[in-house]
Amino acid sequence: MSFGFPNQIDCIADAIESHSRNIIFFAAASNGGTNVEVAFPASADDVICVTSSDGLGNWSYFNPHGDGVKIGYSTLGEAITSEYPEALEPSGSKTQSGTSFATPIAAGIAGLLLDFCGYYFGKLEFDDAESLMKRLRKKRGMMKALNLITKDSRSGTTRYIYPQMKFQSLLGSSGSNGQEAAFKVCKAFALEIASVLRDM
């Protein structure tokens, strides 16, 4: 959800509560910097809060800094080029920054994790594959999986999503190259995710 409000909107809160058992919600934290707290719905308990970083993982200056900062995740949210109505921008695209741009990237990474696990849990013939996927489709399970591809940022209030770090680390310890190495890395990562989900 790439929008936010200073106060709770009851109809949105009700919709989130009604569907949180089957849907993982991500929402933009806000862009007010030190002057504001995390916006609703990112502030809601059933929602994963997303802040912004630059391409090097540095905390964006416009992220909320107040006492109400919620533990969540950051990913690229600066200098994002996207489609734009030609009536407003003749080139048809515009480069912008904000937590609203980081949010769909974080949600997209979560979607890739779901797809990856759905494939590898089956390929590795886990007896509990269905149960593991049910856990991964919930906020708590997804956060467990995301924590495997993140590193601490901003004094522990948020974690920077950095998948390359995980795969570089696993590739370095695989001791092989090519398709064999790729399978070893993916298998090791799938086993890690399965392990944290089983511990829930």
Summary of the structure (lengths in Angstrom):
residues: 200
radius of gyration: 18.2
end to end distance: 26.5
largest distance: 54.6
contacts: 624
relative contact order: 0.13
helix: 45%
strand: 18%
